[in-house]
Every structure is written in C-alpha cells, then in structure tokens.
Amino acid sequence: MTPEHVAERWECSAETVRQMCRRGELPHFRVGRMIRLRPEHIEEYECRTTGSENSTDDLSSHGTRAGTAAASGLTPQQRARLRRRPAR
C-alpha cells in the first residue's frame, strides 16, 4: 500500500503517514525512494491503537503481540474515526 492509500483509509494526510514511518511507528519498506506498507502491518497497527474494553492484546492472527510496537502517534480524533469504521 502507498502512504496515500493508508491516508485515505485513515482520513488523514499522506504526509502524516510518511512521518509515522520516519518515526518508526509504522513498519514499511522502500522501493527506490517510494514508501510501501504491507496491509497486514496496517491492520495490526489499527488493532493496537483502536482497542476496546473487550479487546485483548493477543494478535494471534498475525503471530505477534501488541505490546511490542511503538506508540500510536494518532490524535484522539483520528483514533475515534478509526473506531467508528466498520470492519471489512
């Protein structure tokens, strides 16, 4: 996925997504100078940052634990928008 795709999904700017990559908050890789993000890493990040009272830290579908990641970097408004999104 491109930063633009993620930004559209999260209703933020592509620059915000790029800054999160630079800060190490989002796993990414480069193809030349272009930033690319794996969909499973985006989903994992969303699960970590939009947890509810009924959620658990176990992300067994990805084989990782939520506690191993960096801080979210999203504003409270961005987190609220993500929580309201229907599951795909």
TIRO-373757 format. One line per field, with one value per residue (C-alpha): residue in three letters; chain; residue number from 0; z, y, x. Coordinates in steps of 0.001 Angstrom, whole numbers. Layout:
residu = (ALA;...)
chaine = (A;...)
num = (NUM;...)
zz = (Z;...)
yy = (Y;...)
xx = (X;...)
This chain:
residu = (MET;THR;PRO;GLU;HIS;VAL;ALA;GLU;ARG;TRP;GLU;CYS;SER;ALA;GLU;THR;VAL;ARG;GLN;MET;CYS;ARG;ARG;GLY;GLU;LEU;PRO;HIS;PHE;ARG;VAL;GLY;ARG;MET;ILE;ARG;LEU;ARG;PRO;GLU;HIS;ILE;GLU;GLU;TYR;GLU;CYS;ARG;THR;THR;GLY;SER;GLU;ASN;SER;THR;ASP;ASP;LEU;SER;SER;HIS;GLY;THR;ARG;ALA;GLY;THR;ALA;ALA;ALA;SER;GLY;LEU;THR;PRO;GLN;GLN;ARG;ALA;ARG;LEU;ARG;ARG;ARG;PRO;ALA;ARG)
chaine = (A;A;A;A;A;A;A;A;A;A;A;A;A;A;A;A;A;A;A;A;A;A;A;A;A;A;A;A;A;A;A;A;A;A;A;A;A;A;A;A;A;A;A;A;A;A;A;A;A;A;A;A;A;A;A;A;A;A;A;A;A;A;A;A;A;A;A;A;A;A;A;A;A;A;A;A;A;A;A;A;A;A;A;A;A;A;A;A)
num = (0;1;2;3;4;5;6;7;8;9;10;11;12;13;14;15;16;17;18;19;20;21;22;23;24;25;26;27;28;29;30;31;32;33;34;35;36;37;38;39;40;41;42;43;44;45;46;47;48;49;50;51;52;53;54;55;56;57;58;59;60;61;62;63;64;65;66;67;68;69;70;71;72;73;74;75;76;77;78;79;80;81;82;83;84;85;86;87)
zz = (0;-555;2076;17;311;4065;4409;2568;4806;7964;6721;7307;5046;3258;4918;8341;7266;5957;9256;11180;9002;9642;13404;13288;14272;11093;9600;5977;3179;228;-3482;-4607;-2895;-2609;746;750;3639;3985;4554;7462;9226;8771;10191;13108;13834;13737;16161;18567;18507;18407;21115;23037;26544;25121;23061;24065;23436;21542;17798;17110;13549;12799;15215;17174;20419;20589;23355;21024;18972;19217;20437;18207;17004;16189;17647;19745;16824;14424;16885;17260;13472;13246;15993;14107;10870;10055;9880;6372)
yy = (0;3544;6301;7816;4624;4491;8206;7753;4815;6790;10135;11899;13271;11133;13279;12163;8541;9277;10962;7919;5761;8041;7933;4130;3891;2071;-809;-56;-763;1190;558;3026;6233;5204;4102;980;-517;-4076;-4367;-6762;-4194;-1525;-3849;-4753;-1065;-343;-3190;-1876;1699;1216;-1407;-1513;-2710;-6174;-6441;-8361;-7775;-11049;-10593;-14281;-13972;-12167;-14150;-11055;-9319;-5757;-4785;-4986;-1933;1761;4405;5125;8659;9238;12076;11251;12401;10001;7121;7915;7873;4503;3054;4104;2395;-842;-3989;-5143)
xx = (0;1129;1031;-1785;-3885;-3353;-4114;-7406;-8311;-7470;-8807;-5502;-2782;-219;2450;1169;1609;5130;6052;4800;7063;10047;9407;9324;5662;4635;6618;7385;9812;11084;11034;13655;12555;8896;7448;5303;3325;2053;-1717;-1193;1023;-1648;-4304;-2037;-1415;-5150;-5821;-3196;-4419;-8194;-8656;-11898;-12715;-13445;-10270;-7177;-3503;-3253;-2972;-2569;-3850;-580;1567;2616;1809;555;2975;5972;5057;5853;3407;425;1145;-2549;-4557;-7609;-9783;-8030;-8423;-12127;-12607;-10879;-13074;-16210;-15157;-16984;-14873;-14013)
